[in-house]
Each structure stands twice: as structure tokens, then as C-alpha cells.
Amino acid sequence: MTKVAYEAPVLRAHGKVEAVTKGGTTGTSLDAAFPVGTPFSDVTLS
């Protein structure tokens, strides 16, 4: 089996974190653990 040369990872800038992850706002719907479009007000937290 031939050895493959190690290639170091490279860090690339793809924009602001908030824009890339949409982490800048809370939004009005929940994540994938709930049906699509479920509003926050429909969930009760205990």
C-alpha cells in the first residue's frame, strides 16, 4: 500500500460568521427537532 503525503488543512474566509450561519437573529421558527414552521409560542418549556 502506498503512503499518501499529508496535506495540512487550510483556513479560508467565507464572510462574517453571522451571515454564514444566520446566527445574527433569533427568527420566528424552531429548528429541525420540530415540524417545519412551528412558532416559538407553540412550545411550552418546563
N, C-alpha and C positions, 0 to 999 in steps of 0.2 A: 504494500500500500504506500503510495507517495504522500509525503507531508505537504501540506498547503501552507504557504507563508502567512504569518499573522498580519492582519490589516487592522490598524488601530481605528477606533470609532472617531467620527468627525462631528463636531458641533456646528450646526447650521442655524442661522437666524431665519425664522419664518414669520416674523411680525410680533406684535405685542401679545403677551400671554392672554390678556383679557379678550382680545379679538379672536385668537385662535381657539380658545376653549369656551368662549361666550361666557366666561366667568365674571364678567363685569356687572351683571344684573341677576336678580333672583328669578324673574319670569313669572308666569301665571300658572304653569302646569307642573306636574311632578315628573319624576324620572321613569326609567323602564320597569320599575317594580310595580307600577300601577298601569291600568289601561290608558291608552293614548288620550290626551286631553283632559285627564282628571284634574280639576282645580284643587288648590290647597284647601279651600274651605270645605271640601267633601271628606277630608281626613281628620279623624279625631286622634290626638296623641294623649296617651295616658302616662 
